[in-house]
Amino acid sequence: MNAKTRESRALKAETRRLFVEAIDSLHRSGTGDVVFGGTVDEGEVTVEAVAGGGKDRLSSLIVSTGRGLGGRALTEGTPQLTKDYGLDPFITHHYDEEILGEGIKVLIAVPTLRGGDVTGMIYCGHRANYNSAAPQTSDLVKRVRQLSVDLGRLGQPPQPEEPVEPERLYSDLESSSREALRRTYAELRSIRSGVDENEMRQRLNVVENRLADILSGHNSDLFPNPTPTVSLSPRETDILSHVALGWSNARIAEGLGLRESTVKSYLNTAMVKLSAGTRHEAVSIARSAGALP
């Protein structure tokens, strides 16, 4: 047996299993006194499962296109209903022996569909009058539609799961609080640039990263720090963090102990890296890239 044959047999077995489960579930939930159905093959419905039937009259039934209520549903691709099967003048009555032999009065045939084609049929029979059967009709149609969906998924490759967005904290910070944190971040970078002791620089760097996490809504306990998509030097980051506060080049130079021309040089280099036309655009792009909080 080749792989294609095995796959075909497995698909048929899984299809039958879904029909059996749906029919049993519909019967247990009281949707019908007798529930039966099966798949379509070459224009015929082969009944493969029966729940609530009396003497196996329905278990080997084959319904052809255009014959009986199911044959009409097969032709039209829509649910069909007869309120009094024995007296209905609009069906062919090819299957009276099986249907009436089960005492069925009200019969509903609902097709399963795939791409507009009928792939199977679920019948729901009631031995009582239509007034008793009517409340279950809409539920029957909904559940057969779900069966159609389940059948349509068979043989399809599994869809990749949508990535779960990690929990993010601090998203409720007010704008004034965010601005205060950005000022603190910029001030820390200014302090760190003048510190010679390596251990102290590392400790300040930890605090800076923590502030950056808060400003970006990042929860470092649940996932690692995002990797920036652009690479700015520490001094370029220092300059942009102060530009983000609205500082002029002269004020930045004074705050960082640099020449104003040096500040301009670093800023221009950062703008080129970020493909930014203005200093404010550079700040916006750097934040979007994760290079600046």
PASEBA-1860 file (N, C-alpha, C; in nm, 3 decimals):
! residues 293
1> MNAKTRES> 0.085/-0.120/0.000/0.000/0.000/0.000/0.089/0.126/0.000 ~ 0.069/0.212/-0.100/0.152/0.331/-0.106/0.101/0.440/-0.013 ~ 0.181/0.546/-0.001/0.150/0.653/0.094/0.020/0.724/0.060 ~ -0.007/0.742/-0.071/-0.129/0.811/-0.112/-0.254/0.731/-0.073 ~ -0.247/0.599/-0.089/-0.360/0.515/-0.051/-0.383/0.519/0.099 ~ -0.275/0.516/0.175/-0.288/0.523/0.321/-0.351/0.654/0.364 ~ -0.307/0.763/0.300/-0.364/0.894/0.334/-0.512/0.899/0.302 ~ -0.551/0.841/0.187/-0.692/0.840/0.147/-0.776/0.761/0.246
9> RALKAETR> -0.727/0.647/0.288/-0.801/0.565/0.384/-0.812/0.635/0.519 ~ -0.703/0.697/0.559/-0.704/0.769/0.687/-0.803/0.884/0.683 ~ -0.810/0.954/0.568/-0.903/1.066/0.554/-1.048/1.017/0.561 ~ -1.077/0.905/0.494/-1.213/0.850/0.498/-1.250/0.807/0.640 ~ -1.156/0.746/0.710/-1.183/0.701/0.847/-1.210/0.819/0.939 ~ -1.133/0.926/0.921/-1.153/1.044/1.004/-1.284/1.114/0.970 ~ -1.319/1.115/0.843/-1.447/1.173/0.801/-1.563/1.097/0.863 ~ -1.557/0.965/0.858/-1.663/0.882/0.916/-1.671/0.905/1.067
17> RLFVEAID> -1.557/0.917/1.130/-1.557/0.939/1.275/-1.629/1.069/1.310 ~ -1.605/1.174/1.234/-1.670/1.302/1.261/-1.821/1.292/1.242 ~ -1.863/1.219/1.138/-2.007/1.201/1.116/-2.070/1.123/1.232 ~ -2.004/1.016/1.273/-2.058/0.934/1.383/-2.068/1.016/1.510 ~ -1.966/1.093/1.541/-1.968/1.175/1.662/-2.079/1.280/1.656 ~ -2.094/1.343/1.540/-2.198/1.447/1.526/-2.337/1.387/1.539 ~ -2.359/1.272/1.479/-2.490/1.206/1.485/-2.523/1.162/1.626 ~ -2.426/1.103/1.694/-2.448/1.062/1.833/-2.476/1.182/1.922
25> SLHRSGTG> -2.401/1.290/1.901/-2.419/1.409/1.983/-2.556/1.473/1.960 ~ -2.599/1.479/1.836/-2.730/1.537/1.805/-2.842/1.454/1.869 ~ -2.826/1.323/1.866/-2.930/1.237/1.924/-2.931/1.251/2.076 ~ -2.812/1.251/2.139/-2.806/1.261/2.285/-2.863/1.394/2.335 ~ -2.845/1.499/2.257/-2.893/1.630/2.300/-3.042/1.650/2.274 ~ -3.108/1.548/2.217/-3.252/1.558/2.195/-3.291/1.633/2.070 ~ -3.196/1.652/1.979/-3.227/1.725/1.856/-3.321/1.647/1.766 ~ -3.318/1.515/1.776/-3.408/1.433/1.697/-3.427/1.296/1.759
33> DVVFGGTV> -3.540/1.231/1.729/-3.565/1.095/1.778/-3.477/0.996/1.704 ~ -3.458/1.017/1.576/-3.372/0.933/1.494/-3.281/1.027/1.414 ~ -3.150/1.008/1.430/-3.053/1.091/1.358/-2.963/0.997/1.279 ~ -2.945/1.025/1.151/-2.861/0.937/1.070/-2.797/1.019/0.958 ~ -2.699/0.959/0.890/-2.634/1.031/0.781/-2.504/0.967/0.739 ~ -2.439/1.032/0.643/-2.314/0.981/0.591/-2.261/1.070/0.482 ~ -2.158/1.020/0.413/-2.089/1.100/0.313/-2.148/1.079/0.173 ~ -2.113/1.172/0.084/-2.156/1.165/-0.055/-2.043/1.108/-0.140
41> DEGEVTVE> -2.077/1.015/-0.225/-1.980/0.958/-0.318/-2.050/0.934/-0.451 ~ -2.002/1.001/-0.555/-2.058/0.989/-0.690/-2.209/1.014/-0.692 ~ -2.251/1.120/-0.625/-2.390/1.161/-0.630/-2.485/1.084/-0.542 ~ -2.431/1.002/-0.451/-2.517/0.925/-0.361/-2.472/0.942/-0.216 ~ -2.573/0.945/-0.128/-2.544/0.952/0.015/-2.549/0.810/0.071 ~ -2.438/0.767/0.128/-2.435/0.636/0.192/-2.447/0.656/0.342 ~ -2.554/0.605/0.401/-2.575/0.620/0.545/-2.473/0.533/0.619 ~ -2.393/0.598/0.702/-2.284/0.529/0.772/-2.304/0.524/0.922
49> AVAGGGKD> -2.397/0.601/0.974/-2.420/0.603/1.118/-2.566/0.634/1.145 ~ -2.621/0.567/1.246/-2.760/0.586/1.285/-2.766/0.589/1.437 ~ -2.842/0.684/1.491/-2.863/0.691/1.635/-3.013/0.703/1.660 ~ -3.067/0.611/1.740/-3.209/0.614/1.775/-3.295/0.529/1.685 ~ -3.236/0.465/1.584/-3.314/0.380/1.494/-3.350/0.248/1.561 ~ -3.459/0.186/1.511/-3.510/0.066/1.576/-3.455/-0.065/1.526 ~ -3.464/-0.095/1.395/-3.432/-0.228/1.345/-3.332/-0.225/1.228 ~ -3.239/-0.137/1.235/-3.134/-0.129/1.133/-3.189/-0.106/0.993
57> RLSSLIVS> -3.306/-0.045/0.984/-3.361/-0.018/0.851/-3.279/0.086/0.776 ~ -3.218/0.177/0.852/-3.152/0.292/0.789/-3.002/0.271/0.768 ~ -2.944/0.170/0.833/-2.799/0.160/0.838/-2.734/0.130/0.703 ~ -2.810/0.075/0.609/-2.752/0.044/0.478/-2.820/0.124/0.366 ~ -2.886/0.232/0.405/-2.961/0.311/0.308/-2.865/0.389/0.217 ~ -2.895/0.393/0.088/-2.821/0.473/-0.008/-2.921/0.563/-0.079 ~ -2.900/0.693/-0.068/-2.993/0.791/-0.124/-2.932/0.854/-0.248 ~ -3.003/0.846/-0.359/-2.953/0.900/-0.485/-3.002/1.042/-0.508
65> TGRGLGGR> -2.931/1.113/-0.593/-2.968/1.250/-0.628/-3.111/1.256/-0.682 ~ -3.190/1.350/-0.627/-3.326/1.371/-0.674/-3.428/1.279/-0.613 ~ -3.385/1.179/-0.535/-3.480/1.086/-0.476/-3.500/1.115/-0.327 ~ -3.626/1.121/-0.287/-3.656/1.145/-0.147/-3.618/1.286/-0.103 ~ -3.633/1.311/0.026/-3.602/1.444/0.080/-3.453/1.471/0.072 ~ -3.372/1.369/0.107/-3.227/1.387/0.101/-3.178/1.407/-0.040 ~ -3.242/1.340/-0.137/-3.204/1.358/-0.276/-3.227/1.500/-0.323 ~ -3.335/1.562/-0.271/-3.361/1.702/-0.306/-3.258/1.794/-0.243
73> ALTEGTPQ> -3.222/1.765/-0.117/-3.118/1.845/-0.050/-2.985/1.829/-0.120 ~ -2.960/1.709/-0.171/-2.837/1.682/-0.243/-2.831/1.762/-0.373 ~ -2.944/1.772/-0.441/-2.950/1.846/-0.567/-2.938/1.996/-0.547 ~ -3.009/2.047/-0.445/-3.016/2.192/-0.426/-2.907/2.245/-0.334 ~ -2.846/2.158/-0.254/-2.739/2.202/-0.163/-2.789/2.285/-0.048 ~ -2.916/2.271/-0.012/-2.975/2.348/0.097/-3.054/2.254/0.189 ~ -3.074/2.292/0.316/-3.155/2.209/0.406/-3.297/2.194/0.353 ~ -3.353/2.075/0.373/-3.490/2.046/0.328/-3.569/1.990/0.445
81> LTKDYGLD> -3.699/2.024/0.447/-3.785/1.984/0.558/-3.920/1.935/0.507 ~ -3.968/1.828/0.563/-4.106/1.787/0.539/-4.175/1.772/0.673 ~ -4.290/1.837/0.688/-4.361/1.835/0.815/-4.444/1.708/0.834 ~ -4.474/1.643/0.724/-4.549/1.516/0.733/-4.500/1.427/0.619 ~ -4.397/1.348/0.647/-4.329/1.272/0.544/-4.425/1.184/0.464 ~ -4.515/1.114/0.531/-4.603/1.019/0.464/-4.697/1.082/0.365 ~ -4.735/1.208/0.389/-4.834/1.274/0.303/-4.775/1.381/0.213 ~ -4.645/1.403/0.219/-4.582/1.510/0.141/-4.585/1.477/-0.008
89> PFITHHYD> -4.651/1.562/-0.090/-4.662/1.534/-0.235/-4.538/1.578/-0.314 ~ -4.442/1.643/-0.246/-4.329/1.701/-0.318/-4.201/1.617/-0.307 ~ -4.209/1.501/-0.247/-4.094/1.411/-0.246/-4.132/1.281/-0.317 ~ -4.031/1.206/-0.357/-4.058/1.090/-0.444/-4.102/0.964/-0.368 ~ -4.081/0.960/-0.239/-4.122/0.846/-0.154/-4.053/0.715/-0.191 ~ -3.931/0.726/-0.244/-3.855/0.605/-0.274/-3.815/0.530/-0.146 ~ -3.812/0.601/-0.033/-3.759/0.541/0.089/-3.864/0.532/0.200 ~ -3.989/0.524/0.159/-4.098/0.518/0.257/-4.083/0.400/0.353
97> EEILGEGI> -4.044/0.288/0.303/-4.034/0.169/0.388/-3.938/0.194/0.505 ~ -3.824/0.255/0.476/-3.724/0.278/0.581/-3.766/0.391/0.675 ~ -3.813/0.502/0.616/-3.845/0.619/0.698/-3.974/0.597/0.779 ~ -4.079/0.557/0.712/-4.205/0.535/0.783/-4.196/0.414/0.875 ~ -4.111/0.319/0.842/-4.091/0.203/0.929/-4.033/0.241/1.064 ~ -3.965/0.355/1.071/-3.911/0.405/1.198/-4.011/0.496/1.270 ~ -4.129/0.512/1.211/-4.229/0.597/1.274/-4.200/0.746/1.260 ~ -4.114/0.781/1.165/-4.075/0.922/1.147/-4.186/0.997/1.075
105> KVLIAVPT> -4.224/1.108/1.132/-4.326/1.194/1.072/-4.263/1.321/1.014 ~ -4.179/1.386/1.095/-4.110/1.508/1.051/-3.966/1.471/1.019 ~ -3.919/1.510/0.900/-3.782/1.477/0.860/-3.713/1.602/0.806 ~ -3.591/1.620/0.851/-3.509/1.733/0.806/-3.379/1.676/0.750 ~ -3.339/1.721/0.633/-3.213/1.679/0.572/-3.125/1.802/0.555 ~ -3.006/1.799/0.618/-2.915/1.914/0.613/-2.782/1.868/0.552 ~ -2.741/1.926/0.439/-2.616/1.883/0.377/-2.493/1.948/0.441 ~ -2.383/1.875/0.442/-2.255/1.936/0.474/-2.195/1.984/0.342
113> LRGGDVTG> -2.131/2.099/0.346/-2.082/2.162/0.223/-1.933/2.192/0.232 ~ -1.870/2.189/0.116/-1.732/2.234/0.106/-1.714/2.302/-0.028 ~ -1.690/2.432/-0.022/-1.675/2.508/-0.146/-1.798/2.504/-0.234 ~ -1.917/2.495/-0.173/-2.042/2.490/-0.248/-2.084/2.351/-0.290 ~ -1.998/2.252/-0.273/-2.031/2.114/-0.308/-2.080/2.038/-0.185 ~ -2.180/1.954/-0.206/-2.234/1.872/-0.097/-2.139/1.755/-0.072 ~ -2.093/1.742/0.051/-2.000/1.634/0.086/-2.064/1.525/0.172 ~ -2.181/1.556/0.228/-2.247/1.458/0.313/-2.385/1.506/0.352
121> MIYCGHRA> -2.457/1.425/0.431/-2.593/1.459/0.469/-2.620/1.412/0.610 ~ -2.685/1.498/0.688/-2.734/1.462/0.821/-2.886/1.471/0.818 ~ -2.953/1.360/0.856/-3.099/1.356/0.865/-3.138/1.358/1.013 ~ -3.244/1.431/1.039/-3.297/1.435/1.175/-3.448/1.405/1.166 ~ -3.489/1.293/1.224/-3.629/1.254/1.218/-3.698/1.266/1.352 ~ -3.825/1.309/1.347/-3.906/1.323/1.469/-4.033/1.240/1.454 ~ -4.064/1.169/1.559/-4.185/1.087/1.557/-4.307/1.167/1.601 ~ -4.284/1.282/1.664/-4.395/1.369/1.705/-4.428/1.466/1.593
129> NYNSAAPQ> -4.524/1.557/1.617/-4.563/1.651/1.512/-4.461/1.765/1.500 ~ -4.481/1.849/1.400/-4.384/1.953/1.369/-4.368/2.054/1.482 ~ -4.476/2.085/1.553/-4.466/2.185/1.660/-4.365/2.142/1.767 ~ -4.354/2.012/1.787/-4.257/1.962/1.885/-4.116/1.962/1.827 ~ -4.106/1.944/1.697/-3.974/1.935/1.633/-3.914/2.071/1.600 ~ -3.996/2.170/1.577/-3.950/2.300/1.527/-3.840/2.365/1.611 ~ -3.848/2.363/1.746/-3.745/2.432/1.824/-3.604/2.380/1.801 ~ -3.590/2.254/1.758/-3.456/2.197/1.739/-3.397/2.225/1.600
137> TSDLVKRV> -3.479/2.278/1.511/-3.436/2.290/1.371/-3.317/2.384/1.354 ~ -3.324/2.503/1.414/-3.215/2.599/1.395/-3.085/2.548/1.455 ~ -3.095/2.481/1.570/-2.974/2.426/1.632/-2.913/2.317/1.544 ~ -2.997/2.236/1.482/-2.949/2.132/1.392/-2.869/2.192/1.277 ~ -2.922/2.295/1.215/-2.854/2.357/1.101/-2.719/2.416/1.144 ~ -2.716/2.482/1.259/-2.591/2.540/1.309/-2.485/2.433/1.333 ~ -2.527/2.323/1.391/-2.430/2.219/1.424/-2.381/2.144/1.300 ~ -2.465/2.132/1.200/-2.420/2.071/1.076/-2.324/2.165/1.002
145> RQLSVDLG> -2.348/2.295/1.012/-2.254/2.390/0.953/-2.117/2.377/1.019 ~ -2.116/2.358/1.151/-1.989/2.340/1.220/-1.921/2.210/1.176 ~ -2.002/2.107/1.153/-1.947/1.982/1.102/-1.882/2.005/0.965 ~ -1.944/2.088/0.882/-1.886/2.120/0.751/-1.749/2.185/0.767 ~ -1.739/2.274/0.865/-1.610/2.340/0.892/-1.506/2.238/0.935 ~ -1.545/2.150/1.027/-1.452/2.048/1.076/-1.407/1.954/0.964 ~ -1.501/1.917/0.877/-1.466/1.830/0.765/-1.372/1.900/0.667 ~ -1.393/2.031/0.650/-1.309/2.107/0.558/-1.165/2.117/0.604
153> RLGQPPQP> -1.144/2.100/0.733/-1.007/2.109/0.786/-0.928/1.980/0.769 ~ -0.998/1.872/0.739/-0.929/1.744/0.725/-0.834/1.748/0.605 ~ -0.717/1.695/0.624/-0.620/1.690/0.516/-0.549/1.821/0.492 ~ -0.586/1.926/0.567/-0.519/2.054/0.550/-0.401/2.064/0.645 ~ -0.291/2.127/0.603/-0.178/2.144/0.694/-0.219/2.231/0.811 ~ -0.169/2.203/0.932/-0.206/2.283/1.048/-0.162/2.427/1.033 ~ -0.250/2.518/1.071/-0.217/2.659/1.063/-0.122/2.697/1.176 ~ -0.021/2.779/1.147/0.070/2.821/1.255/-0.005/2.901/1.358
161> EEPVEPER> 0.027/2.876/1.481/-0.039/2.948/1.589/0.005/3.094/1.589 ~ -0.091/3.179/1.617/-0.059/3.319/1.628/0.030/3.340/1.749 ~ 0.139/3.416/1.733/0.224/3.439/1.849/0.148/3.513/1.957 ~ 0.166/3.464/2.079/0.101/3.526/2.193/0.178/3.650/2.232 ~ 0.111/3.760/2.234/0.175/3.885/2.272/0.215/3.877/2.418 ~ 0.345/3.891/2.448/0.388/3.885/2.587/0.324/3.996/2.668 ~ 0.311/3.970/2.794/0.251/4.068/2.883/0.338/4.192/2.889 ~ 0.276/4.304/2.875/0.351/4.429/2.883/0.300/4.510/3.001
169> LYSDLESS> 0.396/4.571/3.069/0.364/4.647/3.188/0.373/4.796/3.160 ~ 0.323/4.872/3.253/0.338/5.018/3.255/0.272/5.088/3.138 ~ 0.182/5.022/3.065/0.121/5.085/2.949/0.024/5.197/2.989 ~ -0.007/5.204/3.118/-0.102/5.304/3.164/-0.033/5.430/3.216 ~ 0.098/5.446/3.193/0.168/5.565/3.239/0.113/5.689/3.168 ~ 0.094/5.794/3.245/0.050/5.919/3.186/0.166/5.983/3.109 ~ 0.134/6.070/3.016/0.237/6.132/2.933/0.336/6.213/3.017 ~ 0.285/6.278/3.122/0.376/6.356/3.208/0.474/6.265/3.280
177> SREALRRT> 0.428/6.147/3.321/0.517/6.052/3.388/0.621/5.999/3.291 ~ 0.579/5.972/3.168/0.674/5.925/3.068/0.782/6.031/3.042 ~ 0.741/6.156/3.035/0.837/6.262/3.007/0.935/6.276/3.123 ~ 0.886/6.260/3.246/0.974/6.267/3.362/1.075/6.153/3.360 ~ 1.031/6.036/3.320/1.121/5.922/3.312/1.224/5.942/3.201 ~ 1.184/6.001/3.091/1.280/6.027/2.984/1.386/6.127/3.028 ~ 1.346/6.228/3.106/1.443/6.324/3.158/1.542/6.255/3.252 ~ 1.487/6.164/3.334/1.572/6.088/3.425/1.670/6.000/3.348
185> YAELRSIR> 1.620/5.938/3.241/1.705/5.853/3.158/1.818/5.936/3.097 ~ 1.786/6.052/3.042/1.887/6.137/2.979/1.988/6.186/3.083 ~ 1.939/6.219/3.201/2.030/6.265/3.307/2.126/6.155/3.349 ~ 2.077/6.033/3.359/2.162/5.921/3.395/2.271/5.898/3.290 ~ 2.235/5.913/3.163/2.335/5.895/3.058/2.441/6.004/3.067 ~ 2.399/6.124/3.104/2.496/6.233/3.121/2.591/6.202/3.235 ~ 2.535/6.152/3.344/2.619/6.119/3.461/2.714/6.005/3.426 ~ 2.661/5.903/3.358/2.744/5.786/3.328/2.861/5.822/3.237
193> SGVDENEM> 2.839/5.917/3.146/2.946/5.954/3.053/3.065/6.016/3.125 ~ 3.043/6.072/3.245/3.153/6.134/3.319/3.210/6.048/3.430 ~ 3.161/5.923/3.441/3.208/5.833/3.546/3.318/5.745/3.492 ~ 3.431/5.740/3.560/3.544/5.659/3.515/3.541/5.517/3.570 ~ 3.485/5.501/3.690/3.485/5.369/3.754/3.394/5.273/3.677 ~ 3.448/5.161/3.633/3.375/5.067/3.548/3.253/5.009/3.619 ~ 3.268/4.971/3.747/3.156/4.911/3.821/3.039/5.008/3.831 ~ 3.070/5.135/3.857/2.963/5.234/3.869/2.895/5.256/3.734
201> RQRLNVVE> 2.972/5.254/3.625/2.914/5.270/3.492/2.818/5.155/3.462 ~ 2.856/5.034/3.502/2.770/4.918/3.479/2.641/4.928/3.559 ~ 2.651/4.976/3.684/2.532/4.990/3.768/2.438/5.095/3.711 ~ 2.496/5.204/3.662/2.412/5.306/3.599/2.348/5.254/3.471 ~ 2.421/5.170/3.399/2.366/5.112/3.277/2.245/5.024/3.306 ~ 2.250/4.949/3.416/2.137/4.866/3.456/2.014/4.951/3.483 ~ 2.035/5.064/3.554/1.922/5.154/3.583/1.867/5.215/3.455 ~ 1.956/5.253/3.363/1.911/5.308/3.235/1.824/5.207/3.160
209> NRLADILS> 1.869/5.082/3.155/1.793/4.980/3.084/1.657/4.957/3.148 ~ 1.653/4.966/3.280/1.526/4.947/3.350/1.430/5.060/3.314 ~ 1.480/5.182/3.309/1.395/5.294/3.269/1.349/5.279/3.124 ~ 1.439/5.232/3.039/1.401/5.212/2.899/1.292/5.108/2.888 ~ 1.299/5.002/2.970/1.194/4.900/2.970/1.060/4.960/3.010 ~ 1.063/5.042/3.113/0.938/5.103/3.162/0.877/5.191/3.053 ~ 0.961/5.270/2.989/0.910/5.362/2.887/0.856/5.290/2.765 ~ 0.911/5.173/2.733/0.865/5.099/2.616/0.754/5.001/2.649
217> GHNSDLFP> 0.715/4.992/2.778/0.613/4.895/2.818/0.665/4.754/2.818 ~ 0.796/4.738/2.832/0.860/4.607/2.821/0.870/4.542/2.959 ~ 0.835/4.413/2.967/0.845/4.338/3.091/0.964/4.243/3.081 ~ 1.075/4.281/3.137/1.198/4.204/3.122/1.193/4.070/3.193 ~ 1.097/4.049/3.282/1.085/3.920/3.348/1.028/3.814/3.256 ~ 0.955/3.855/3.152/0.887/3.759/3.067/0.955/3.736/2.934 ~ 1.032/3.832/2.886/1.105/3.810/2.762/1.226/3.902/2.758 ~ 1.329/3.864/2.686/1.453/3.941/2.685/1.436/4.077/2.620
225> NPTPTVSL> 1.535/4.162/2.644/1.530/4.294/2.584/1.528/4.285/2.433 ~ 1.446/4.365/2.367/1.443/4.362/2.221/1.576/4.410/2.163 ~ 1.615/4.352/2.052/1.739/4.393/1.986/1.708/4.507/1.891 ~ 1.773/4.623/1.909/1.744/4.735/1.818/1.778/4.697/1.675 ~ 1.700/4.751/1.582/1.725/4.722/1.440/1.828/4.817/1.381 ~ 1.868/4.922/1.456/1.977/5.010/1.414/2.078/5.013/1.527 ~ 2.202/5.043/1.492/2.310/5.043/1.591/2.363/5.185/1.609 ~ 2.328/5.245/1.721/2.378/5.378/1.754/2.491/5.363/1.856
233> SPRETDIL> 2.591/5.450/1.844/2.698/5.450/1.943/2.645/5.506/2.075 ~ 2.712/5.477/2.187/2.666/5.532/2.316/2.653/5.684/2.312 ~ 2.747/5.753/2.247/2.740/5.899/2.244/2.624/5.947/2.157 ~ 2.599/5.878/2.045/2.485/5.915/1.962/2.354/5.897/2.038 ~ 2.348/5.789/2.119/2.229/5.768/2.202/2.216/5.879/2.306 ~ 2.331/5.921/2.364/2.328/6.032/2.461/2.269/6.157/2.396 ~ 2.317/6.189/2.276/2.271/6.310/2.208/2.122/6.302/2.180 ~ 2.077/6.189/2.122/1.936/6.176/2.085/1.845/6.176/2.207
241> SHVALGWS> 1.891/6.119/2.319/1.807/6.117/2.439/1.780/6.258/2.489 ~ 1.875/6.349/2.466/1.853/6.488/2.507/1.774/6.565/2.402 ~ 1.794/6.530/2.274/1.711/6.590/2.169/1.564/6.557/2.196 ~ 1.539/6.434/2.246/1.402/6.392/2.276/1.338/6.479/2.383 ~ 1.422/6.544/2.465/1.369/6.633/2.569/1.351/6.775/2.520 ~ 1.388/6.799/2.392/1.373/6.932/2.336/1.492/7.023/2.359 ~ 1.606/6.966/2.399/1.724/7.046/2.425/1.786/7.092/2.293 ~ 1.842/7.213/2.296/1.917/7.264/2.180/2.056/7.201/2.179
249> NARIAEGL> 2.126/7.216/2.066/2.261/7.163/2.058/2.353/7.227/2.162 ~ 2.334/7.357/2.182/2.419/7.428/2.279/2.395/7.374/2.420 ~ 2.269/7.351/2.455/2.239/7.300/2.589/2.290/7.158/2.606 ~ 2.278/7.077/2.500/2.328/6.939/2.507/2.480/6.941/2.526 ~ 2.547/7.029/2.452/2.692/7.039/2.465/2.732/7.076/2.606 ~ 2.660/7.171/2.665/2.690/7.212/2.803/2.663/7.098/2.900 ~ 2.550/7.027/2.880/2.515/6.920/2.972/2.610/6.801/2.966 ~ 2.663/6.773/2.848/2.750/6.656/2.831/2.898/6.692/2.832
257> GLRESTVK> 2.929/6.822/2.844/3.068/6.864/2.847/3.137/6.847/2.714 ~ 3.065/6.876/2.604/3.119/6.862/2.470/3.116/6.995/2.398 ~ 3.187/7.002/2.287/3.176/7.117/2.199/3.044/7.107/2.123 ~ 2.987/7.221/2.091/2.861/7.219/2.015/2.881/7.156/1.879 ~ 2.998/7.181/1.818/3.026/7.121/1.687/3.033/6.968/1.698 ~ 3.079/6.918/1.813/3.086/6.774/1.833/2.946/6.715/1.845 ~ 2.859/6.789/1.916/2.720/6.746/1.928/2.656/6.738/1.790 ~ 2.679/6.840/1.707/2.623/6.841/1.572/2.674/6.722/1.491
265> SYLNTAMV> 2.802/6.693/1.507/2.861/6.582/1.432/2.797/6.449/1.470 ~ 2.783/6.424/1.601/2.719/6.300/1.646/2.574/6.293/1.600 ~ 2.505/6.407/1.608/2.364/6.411/1.569/2.349/6.382/1.419 ~ 2.436/6.442/1.339/2.430/6.418/1.195/2.456/6.272/1.161 ~ 2.552/6.212/1.232/2.583/6.071/1.208/2.463/5.983/1.243 ~ 2.397/6.014/1.356/2.280/5.938/1.398/2.167/5.952/1.297 ~ 2.149/6.074/1.244/2.043/6.097/1.147/2.068/6.018/1.018 ~ 2.195/6.009/0.978/2.228/5.931/0.859/2.197/5.784/0.883
273> KLSAGTRH> 2.236/5.730/0.998/2.210/5.590/1.031/2.061/5.560/1.031 ~ 1.982/5.657/1.076/1.838/5.636/1.090/1.760/5.681/0.966 ~ 1.830/5.732/0.866/1.766/5.785/0.743/1.661/5.888/0.778 ~ 1.697/5.976/0.871/1.603/6.078/0.919/1.636/6.213/0.856 ~ 1.532/6.290/0.825/1.551/6.421/0.765/1.567/6.531/0.867 ~ 1.512/6.512/0.987/1.520/6.612/1.093/1.560/6.545/1.224 ~ 1.601/6.624/1.320/1.639/6.571/1.452/1.522/6.503/1.520 ~ 1.403/6.561/1.504/1.285/6.502/1.570/1.243/6.372/1.502
281> EAVSIARS> 1.261/6.366/1.372/1.233/6.240/1.301/1.331/6.133/1.345 ~ 1.455/6.172/1.371/1.556/6.077/1.418/1.514/6.017/1.552 ~ 1.462/6.100/1.641/1.415/6.050/1.770/1.301/5.952/1.752 ~ 1.206/5.986/1.665/1.091/5.899/1.641/1.133/5.765/1.585 ~ 1.224/5.766/1.485/1.270/5.640/1.424/1.348/5.557/1.524 ~ 1.432/5.622/1.604/1.511/5.550/1.705/1.422/5.482/1.807 ~ 1.315/5.546/1.845/1.221/5.484/1.941/1.152/5.367/1.876 ~ 1.108/5.383/1.753/1.040/5.273/1.684/1.131/5.153/1.668
289> AGALP> 1.261/5.180/1.650/1.358/5.072/1.629/1.405/5.010/1.759 ~ 1.364/5.067/1.873/1.406/5.013/2.001/1.543/5.060/2.044 ~ 1.598/5.162/1.973/1.729/5.213/2.009/1.722/5.326/2.109 ~ 1.601/5.374/2.134/1.582/5.487/2.226/1.447/5.471/2.293 ~ 1.440/5.493/2.425/1.310/5.476/2.493/1.218/5.595/2.467
END
